[in-house]
Amino acid sequence: MSILVNAQTRVICQGITGSFGAQHTRGCYLYGTRMVGGVTPGKGGTKDANGLPIFDTVERAVRETGAEATMIFVPPALAGDAILEAAWAGIPVICCITEGVPVQDMIRVRAVLDEMNGAKRRFTLIGPNCPGIITPGPKTGTGEVDGSGRLDPYTNAGCKIGIMPGYIHTHVSQAPRGKAVGIVSRSGTLTYEAVWQTSRLGFGQSTCVGIGGDPVRGLSHVDTLELFAADPETHGLLMIGEIGGTDEIEAARWIAEARKGGMKKPVAAFIAGRTAPPGRRMGHAGAIIGGADDTADAKIAALRDAGVEVALSPADMGTAMAKAMG
Amino acid sequence: MKIHEYQARELLRGAGIPVPPGRAISSAEEAAGAFAEATSGQRSPLAVVKAQVFAGGRGKAGFVKLVKSADEATQAARFMLSNRMKSPQTPPEGLEVRKLLVATAADIADRHGGGKDEFYLAITTDRKSRRNVLIASREGGVEIEEVAKRNPAAILKVPLHPLLGLQPFQARQVAFGLGLAGKLVNQAAAIMLALSRLYVEKDCTLAEINPLVISPDAAGERRVLALDAKFNFDDNATFRHPELAALADHSEDNPAEVRAAAFGLTYIALDGTIGCLVNGAGLAMATMDTIKLHGGEPANFLDVGGSATEEAVTEAFSIILADARVKGVLVNIFGGIMRCDVIAQGIVNAARGFKNRDGSTGFKVPLVVRLEGTNVEAGRALLDKARTDIPTMQAATDLADAARRVCAAVK
């Protein structure tokens, strides 16, 4: 089991003919993701290097392929439009990798998505400015295309939507400890670090979600923790946050409430930026210390109060998870 | 991105928000003329001369002056343009001032014979509600953070609808809430509406009028006026605002940070001795944290990003090593988009071509490299082969090992 995506999920790429779009479509295809096509306006009717059909519009792609998830690689100026096109075509999982989307665009897009969703979430936006989402499958092949053009996928039961390196992830069936953790993070490479550490300690991952480093985005830490808490195959929750905003404080509050409601899954966390100077934007548009709740120390304190095992060093994210799992 | 006060006044004026007469000058010779323009036909015989720099502490440094005559304006201008401004917020050698604002010193009316009528008005984006919000306070002219601490009830907050923006009824509500009456209500509401439109149109992250005042015009009629304004803009939106990019003044930027940006690198100078070269903002922050936990001090934040070329990596090294305080460098790469072999080749090229101040080539400081992720085997092989060219290099097995090694090496 997993959250949001699995081996059956049919995935398209918006911006499939751009250099990043093409490169990462191939990466996902080789991993074993069920890639069914892509969209580039004006290139409809052609095929990409993997033989996947290209469509002019998302609406057409959905009609022809039954796509259920999309990976967006269009330039920042067009990203808001691409997200809305996907939602209006009825794609439930929208993953926007694009970095540098204007905040005002995301305020409008998020408002429209919230209105479309109403009380029940039909559309899930992941990102923007994120590495994507992956539900690892058991490693079965080389992840290469042989001389005769036959694909030997890296896994045949996994789904990678995004730019993360697939091989660092472990399916629970191949994890010596026989347990899977769910990982949620605002950062890309720091997520890989956490995945790698948990894999090396003998854990698998049910699903890993990079929610992105922008101030206005789709999934929050709380949204993702809720999904993991409800997934029977996720045995532990690992949350990686950073300075800026109050997402992690809200997560701490949610964890404390969920515990009262009987949520027993172990939770571990790491917050990046304890040494970051206030008022300086640390790379991510969202990583800037404004108020007192924005600091790493405030977030760490709130998480500890909620009974979360907090790693102070990023080198200890895996061991903190292991400790929480007992 | 930020702009200067004189530019902010132009933005307000363009949006129909009244500001006191005044203009920017860049030589003392223009001061007398600017003084005459700022004071003619005004009730107030006074003007104010203000240095246009981003650094704070202008008043105490003598770079904001109230002047009574053209002569005084000229004197003040000559002083500010020929001396470097020094304040706790400037570099120790001070800042060169190139532009001054000469404006009417508006007369601030007493409301009921009591306190001065100075208000605070701002629009910013609230991450939690994912809305732009209008913030207003009766206590203008001071830092809003202080008001928030001392008297939170004095701050009014109104969310802007994400698609419709601020509505006139909301603006009137705020104007009444500020205690305004009569014609002043509609004047203030019009300013709020104009400011909120400006905020969205120009992709601001902060649009602040502080103070907004009530000042009698030449005929003695009380009017709402913006005395000072501050704008910050979303760097992600500069592509659609060439008009704002043209206003940018990079003279106070850290030169190393500007140089890094030209190569797609995010560099922030800090005070320590261990240079960092990392891919990804989160991992870069976490690497700094690890160094500190092992007893070291990071010299910088440097994110090479996801698509750095070998040239960018070479440039990153030269920026890091240009800081004379750097005694060791930690490279921490977890390849995703970034391929480890590209980083490794960049390291090798940088080491081979690096020129020290004494004319010798190659890295002199200890270098600890930790590689993981996409194409890691190829990256490690490249570094292994080049070992004789980089004798100060050590390979680390993981993040903790890397931090331990670099901290030990700089001790």
Interface residues (C-beta under 8 A of the other chain):
Chain A: F20 H24 P76 A77 E99 G100 V101 P102 V103 Q104 M106 I107 R108 R110 A111 V112 P131 I163 M164 P165 I168 S185 R186 S187 G188 T189 L190 T191 Y192 E193 W196 G213 P215 V216 I240 E242 I243 G245 T246 E250 F270 A272 G273 R274 T275 A276 P277 R280 M282 G283 H284 A285 G286 A287 A296 L312 S313 P314 A315 D316
Chain B: T125 R127 K128 R130 R131 N132 P162 L163 V200 D203 T205 D234 D235 N236 A237 F239 R240 T266 I268 L270 V278 N279 G280 A281 G282 L283 A284 M285 A286 T287 M288 D289 T290 I291 K292 L293 P298 F301 D303 G306 S307 F334 G335 G336 I337 E372 G373 T374 D398 L399 A400 A403
